[in-house]
Amino acid sequence: MTLDLAAPQLRAAADTQPWLDPARYWESLDRATREYSAPVIALSAEALSFNAHDMLRRAAGLPIRVASKSVRVRGVLDAVLALPGYSGVLGYSLAEAIWLSETIDDIVVAYPTADRAAIAALAADPRAAERVTLMVDNPEQLDLIDSVIAPDERPSIRLCLDFDASWRSKALGHIGVFRSPIHTTAGLRSFAQHILGRKGFTIAGVMSYEAQIAGVGDDPVGKPAAGVVMRAMQRASHAELVDRRAEALASLREIVELEFVNGGGTGSIERTVAEGGMTEVAAGSGLFGPHLFDNYRGFSPAPAVGFALDVVRRPNADTATLLGGGWIASGPAGADRLPQLVWPEGLRYAPREAAGEVQSPVVGAAARDMRVGDRVWLRHTKSGEPMEHGNVVVPVNDGVAGDPLLTYRGEGKCFL
């Protein structure tokens, strides 16, 4: 099945927002995918279309680069990139980027690489070398590339400089993710000058990811006090970042012409595009709408992806046991990293087992009426990670299942 997210019938269906009636929505996905053995991953075409167009609205005309780690299905990447307003991919490994470059002409690898085999493959493939841009923040990364293949023996390697967007608060310490060591204007300019003085490299752009704003909900469900604190932190962090990032980019542009400046993520689109110095914003998780993104005030993505597990045993009258389920999301361990039980309503994990590798007992009013062979639907905390547990995703449009779409895993790929 080829997804056409711009099709009028999908936009019209999305306007009705069927996911606002959870029981009907999940039951519809269940009926459409019953012929598939569990675990089955379903993708609502209506919800995906709604999310894709809503992010375009939020980006207000700035191009969106699609974060592939939050998708991991080439059919979905192709469908989203076919929409005006989406341009290029933000990949997560060099091997993945080389593979994607067979059909996609602009991939920025979001993380540095030490994969010598992939570096050699990039240098040996002129088309991939034109289409793939590597992330760097340290001269040692350049040294490693040179150690694999000398500058005179390869095409020029395209580079993206990673500028740290974390907040170094005097009161709170480091707020954000530990990415680049380049935090200042002087540091960014100095590193760029170092690269310009070496053979075999071309500076193509800059990335600066404010994870503490883009990837952390500002309205955590059931925690209003935490939301107040989070919003205050994000306002202060963004105020600091706007000036620092603008100064650094202005200085860098004095010595090198940049093809792109990338920032932000699904949770910070509006803030990032308002800065003025960005040429594009990155986003990916908002396409599938995992339950991590239920914790934001400014936007409400539809739950476009869910997965179903079979009930395989009834250990007692109050418990139904699912086969599998331990699809724990990355990040700090905690209950918020567990898949969310969404249908039938009225289920919760057995507290001493939770979501297990091969079985997940569930309890609650709905569990008492479940029979062997019934199915339970769940939402993952993050976006692309469920695709590492299945070979296919079943697209569902208006209650009808389409031809399955292969995940990266289904195409025989495992990059991380």
Solvent accessible surface area in square Angstrom, and as a share of the most:
residue,aa,sasa,rsa
1,M,77,0.34
2,T,125,0.72
3,L,9,0.04
4,D,81,0.42
5,L,2,0.01
6,A,41,0.32
7,A,8,0.06
8,P,93,0.58
9,Q,115,0.51
10,L,6,0.03
11,R,101,0.37
12,A,61,0.47
13,A,28,0.21
14,A,4,0.03
15,D,111,0.57
16,T,101,0.59
17,Q,55,0.24
18,P,30,0.19
19,W,20,0.07
20,L,128,0.64
21,D,62,0.32
22,P,56,0.35
23,A,44,0.34
24,R,147,0.54
25,Y,11,0.04
26,W,8,0.03
27,E,72,0.32
28,S,24,0.15
29,L,4,0.02
30,D,13,0.07
31,R,153,0.56
32,A,16,0.13
33,T,0,0.00
34,R,106,0.39
35,E,149,0.67
36,Y,52,0.20
37,S,97,0.62
38,A,25,0.20
39,P,67,0.42
40,V,6,0.04
41,I,3,0.02
42,A,0,0.00
43,L,0,0.00
44,S,2,0.01
45,A,0,0.00
46,E,12,0.05
47,A,0,0.00
48,L,0,0.00
49,S,0,0.00
50,F,40,0.17
51,N,2,0.01
52,A,0,0.00
53,H,55,0.24
54,D,29,0.15
55,M,5,0.02
56,L,37,0.18
57,R,152,0.56
58,R,9,0.03
59,A,1,0.01
60,A,86,0.66
61,G,76,0.73
62,L,37,0.18
63,P,52,0.33
64,I,0,0.00
65,R,5,0.02
66,V,0,0.00
67,A,13,0.10
68,S,0,0.00
69,K,81,0.34
70,S,5,0.03
71,V,0,0.00
72,R,27,0.10
73,V,0,0.00
74,R,51,0.19
75,G,27,0.26
76,V,0,0.00
77,L,0,0.00
78,D,74,0.39
79,A,9,0.07
80,V,0,0.00
81,L,39,0.20
82,A,81,0.63
83,L,4,0.02
84,P,116,0.73
85,G,36,0.35
86,Y,11,0.04
87,S,57,0.37
88,G,9,0.09
89,V,0,0.00
90,L,13,0.06
91,G,1,0.01
92,Y,11,0.04
93,S,17,0.11
94,L,3,0.01
95,A,41,0.32
96,E,0,0.00
97,A,0,0.00
98,I,31,0.16
99,W,26,0.09
100,L,0,0.00
101,S,2,0.01
102,E,89,0.40
103,T,94,0.55
104,I,14,0.07
105,D,99,0.51
106,D,41,0.21
107,I,0,0.00
108,V,2,0.01
109,V,1,0.01
110,A,4,0.03
111,Y,84,0.32
112,P,56,0.35
113,T,26,0.15
114,A,72,0.55
115,D,61,0.31
116,R,133,0.49
117,A,78,0.60
118,A,8,0.06
119,I,0,0.00
120,A,43,0.33
121,A,46,0.35
122,L,1,0.01
123,A,7,0.05
124,A,82,0.64
125,D,48,0.25
126,P,91,0.57
127,R,116,0.42
128,A,0,0.00
129,A,5,0.04
130,E,133,0.59
131,R,60,0.22
132,V,1,0.00
133,T,1,0.00
134,L,3,0.01
135,M,2,0.01
136,V,2,0.01
137,D,16,0.08
138,N,49,0.25
139,P,53,0.33
140,E,127,0.57
141,Q,37,0.16
142,L,0,0.00
143,D,72,0.37
144,L,40,0.20
145,I,5,0.02
146,D,36,0.18
147,S,74,0.48
148,V,41,0.24
149,I,39,0.20
150,A,39,0.30
151,P,38,0.24
152,D,113,0.58
153,E,126,0.56
154,R,22,0.08
155,P,47,0.30
156,S,52,0.34
157,I,2,0.01
158,R,44,0.16
159,L,0,0.00
160,C,0,0.00
161,L,0,0.00
162,D,3,0.01
163,F,1,0.01
164,D,6,0.03
165,A,3,0.02
166,S,3,0.02
167,W,42,0.15
168,R,129,0.47
169,S,12,0.08
170,K,216,0.91
171,A,96,0.74
172,L,110,0.55
173,G,34,0.33
174,H,64,0.28
175,I,38,0.19
176,G,28,0.27
177,V,64,0.37
178,F,175,0.73
179,R,55,0.20
180,S,6,0.04
181,P,84,0.53
182,I,13,0.07
183,H,21,0.09
184,T,69,0.40
185,T,26,0.15
186,A,76,0.59
187,G,28,0.27
188,L,1,0.00
189,R,69,0.25
190,S,65,0.42
191,F,14,0.06
192,A,0,0.00
193,Q,92,0.41
194,H,72,0.32
195,I,1,0.00
196,L,89,0.44
197,G,70,0.67
198,R,59,0.21
199,K,130,0.55
200,G,18,0.17
201,F,20,0.08
202,T,60,0.35
203,I,10,0.05
204,A,0,0.00
205,G,0,0.00
206,V,0,0.00
207,M,5,0.02
208,S,1,0.01
209,Y,59,0.22
210,E,0,0.00
211,A,10,0.08
212,Q,6,0.03
213,I,2,0.01
214,A,2,0.01
215,G,25,0.24
216,V,57,0.32
217,G,9,0.09
218,D,22,0.11
219,D,56,0.29
220,P,27,0.17
221,V,109,0.62
222,G,73,0.70
223,K,122,0.52
224,P,104,0.65
225,A,75,0.58
226,A,45,0.35
227,G,0,0.00
228,V,89,0.51
229,V,103,0.59
230,M,48,0.21
231,R,39,0.14
232,A,46,0.36
233,M,23,0.10
234,Q,4,0.02
235,R,136,0.50
236,A,44,0.34
237,S,0,0.00
238,H,28,0.12
239,A,65,0.51
240,E,56,0.25
241,L,0,0.00
242,V,43,0.25
243,D,103,0.53
244,R,33,0.12
245,R,1,0.00
246,A,56,0.44
247,E,108,0.48
248,A,1,0.01
249,L,4,0.02
250,A,60,0.46
251,S,16,0.10
252,L,1,0.00
253,R,101,0.37
254,E,127,0.57
255,I,51,0.26
256,V,23,0.13
257,E,158,0.71
258,L,25,0.12
259,E,107,0.48
260,F,11,0.05
261,V,0,0.00
262,N,2,0.01
263,G,0,0.00
264,G,1,0.01
265,G,7,0.06
266,T,8,0.04
267,G,14,0.14
268,S,3,0.02
269,I,0,0.00
270,E,76,0.34
271,R,77,0.28
272,T,0,0.00
273,V,33,0.19
274,A,83,0.64
275,E,40,0.18
276,G,67,0.64
277,G,26,0.25
278,M,11,0.05
279,T,55,0.32
280,E,13,0.06
281,V,0,0.00
282,A,4,0.03
283,A,3,0.02
284,G,3,0.03
285,S,20,0.13
286,G,2,0.01
287,L,0,0.00
288,F,3,0.01
289,G,1,0.01
290,P,8,0.05
291,H,21,0.09
292,L,27,0.14
293,F,11,0.05
294,D,59,0.31
295,N,31,0.16
296,Y,18,0.07
297,R,148,0.54
298,G,62,0.59
299,F,19,0.08
300,S,89,0.57
301,P,20,0.12
302,A,0,0.00
303,P,17,0.11
304,A,0,0.00
305,V,14,0.08
306,G,1,0.01
307,F,1,0.00
308,A,0,0.00
309,L,2,0.01
310,D,37,0.19
311,V,1,0.00
312,V,61,0.35
313,R,131,0.48
314,R,71,0.26
315,P,78,0.49
316,N,84,0.43
317,A,80,0.62
318,D,74,0.39
319,T,11,0.07
320,A,0,0.00
321,T,1,0.01
322,L,0,0.00
323,L,104,0.52
324,G,14,0.13
325,G,0,0.00
326,G,21,0.20
327,W,18,0.06
328,I,85,0.43
329,A,6,0.05
330,S,58,0.38
331,G,48,0.46
332,P,109,0.68
333,A,106,0.82
334,G,39,0.38
335,A,86,0.67
336,D,83,0.43
337,R,28,0.10
338,L,36,0.18
339,P,2,0.01
340,Q,65,0.29
341,L,30,0.15
342,V,23,0.13
343,W,42,0.15
344,P,32,0.20
345,E,110,0.49
346,G,49,0.47
347,L,20,0.10
348,R,153,0.56
349,Y,34,0.13
350,A,17,0.13
351,P,122,0.77
352,R,239,0.87
353,E,94,0.42
354,A,25,0.20
355,A,14,0.11
356,G,18,0.17
357,E,156,0.70
358,V,103,0.59
359,Q,52,0.23
360,S,0,0.00
361,P,6,0.04
362,V,0,0.00
363,V,24,0.14
364,G,5,0.05
365,A,65,0.50
366,A,19,0.14
367,A,0,0.00
368,R,135,0.49
369,D,120,0.62
370,M,12,0.05
371,R,180,0.66
372,V,100,0.57
373,G,37,0.36
374,D,48,0.25
375,R,17,0.06
376,V,0,0.00
377,W,0,0.00
378,L,1,0.00
379,R,20,0.07
380,H,8,0.04
381,T,1,0.01
382,K,53,0.23
383,S,5,0.03
384,G,2,0.02
385,E,33,0.15
386,P,1,0.01
387,M,1,0.00
388,E,42,0.19
389,H,70,0.31
390,G,12,0.12
391,N,81,0.41
392,V,51,0.29
393,V,1,0.01
394,V,0,0.00
395,P,0,0.00
396,V,3,0.02
397,N,42,0.22
398,D,118,0.61
399,G,36,0.34
400,V,105,0.61
401,A,31,0.24
402,G,22,0.21
403,D,90,0.47
404,P,53,0.33
405,L,13,0.07
406,L,90,0.45
407,T,0,0.00
408,Y,2,0.01
409,R,112,0.41
410,G,25,0.24
411,E,52,0.23
412,G,67,0.64
413,K,69,0.29
414,C,108,0.64
415,F,35,0.14
416,L,149,0.74
